[in-house]
Amino acid sequence: MKVGSIFLSLFLILVLLLSFQSLKPKMGFEIPKGWPKPLYYFDGNEYTEEKFELGRKLFYDPILSRDNTISCATCHVSFSGFAHTDHSLSHGIDGRIGRRNAPALINMAWNPYFNWDGSMGNIERQSMEPIRHHDEMDFNLDSAVARLSSDKKYAALFREVWGVDQITVRRMIQSLAMFTANLVSSNSIYDKVMRKEVGYSFTTQQENGYRLFKKECASCHQEPLFTNYKLKSNGLPMDPFLKDYGRSAFSEFYKDSFLFKVPTLRNIEFTFPYMHDGRFKKLKDVLNHYANLDPKTRHLSKELKKIKQLSSNEQKDIISFLYTLTDKEFLYNNRYQFPR
């Protein structure tokens, strides 16, 4: 075989390989080093940049609410870790007020379930609940699809992204999931210290806070995601107005009384107010609650029955460490903000 023919054959093989690679679905995010594999891995909803941008547009558009006044971003603001710092409880159309605090949307691809009571087990279906919820967007899903279909810009966008003319509920929620699943926060000072990046280290107070955190808090707020995604009772007395029994209201099992999902602590500096009902405005209030827990509190999860009575200085040290979980590159990332 002539040398020229060999080179031509190798060139053709290389072209085929590159063509095959270009056809493979691209991931919208890289799994940070040392992190577990995400549970939502875009199976059946392959990543494309166009789908991400469509999801972002839908996230910020009040078109999905019955009266065109409330968007997903109304309660999930990028600068606050996609939480809602203005209100203790979620707000919806007609000034309606929900029963729980709007949770931060951070590293959602790793979540095994959603909502404070873990009542939704799929990131795609999760977006359906606020659209349908009476106190939030209060809209019928089919009506939302009909409204999108009658909008010429959305009709064109869905056609371009999905390659078909028909807008469906599934395509709508998968587009939203494409955006929310890509909200990955992994570049805080803590992360840079763990990666041993040059110029980054903990202060003495942060180091002491980290030591205390690992001893007193990490059983529930496990690194690197700073949650174990389990449902726990943290000893909060029930709000007499809300009368929120936690997961038991969903499961109807007494044993699930006062169980709420352990939230991530990433960007905790900016995701106030805290707890399922937003009752605490400051981290010092949260730490003070745990520092003064009565181990005999009814329904209290076993991990908290052994927690140390933290001194004021120890609480300050832990808070100093928690501030290292702030990821400003995530909070102020133009890619996650209102589409221009």
HELIX and SHEET records of a PDB file:
HELIX    1   1 VAL A    3  LEU A   23  1                                  21    
HELIX    2   2 GLU A   49  TYR A   60  1                                  12    
HELIX    3   3 PRO A   62  LEU A   64  5                                   3    
HELIX    4   4 CYS A   72  CYS A   75  1                                   4    
HELIX    5   5 SER A   78  SER A   80  5                                   3    
HELIX    6   6 ILE A   93  GLY A   95  5                                   3    
HELIX    7   7 MET A  108  TRP A  110  5                                   3    
HELIX    8   8 ILE A  123  GLN A  126  1                                   4    
HELIX    9   9 MET A  128  ARG A  132  1                                   5    
HELIX   10  10 LEU A  141  SER A  150  1                                  10    
HELIX   11  11 LYS A  152  TRP A  162  1                                  11    
HELIX   12  12 VAL A  169  THR A  180  1                                  12    
HELIX   13  13 ILE A  189  MET A  194  1                                   6    
HELIX   14  14 THR A  204  GLU A  216  1                                  13    
HELIX   15  15 SER A  248  SER A  251  1                                   4    
HELIX   16  16 TYR A  254  ASP A  256  5                                   3    
HELIX   17  17 LEU A  283  ALA A  291  1                                   9    
HELIX   18  18 LYS A  302  LYS A  305  1                                   4    
HELIX   19  19 SER A  312  LEU A  322  1                                  11    
HELIX   20  20 TYR A  323  LEU A  325  5                                   3    
HELIX   21  21 LYS A  328  LEU A  331  1                                   4    
HELIX   22  22 ASN A  334  TYR A  336  5                                   3    
SHEET    1   A 2 LEU A 231  LYS A 232  0                                        
SHEET    2   A 2 PHE A 260  LYS A 261 -1                                        
END                                                                             
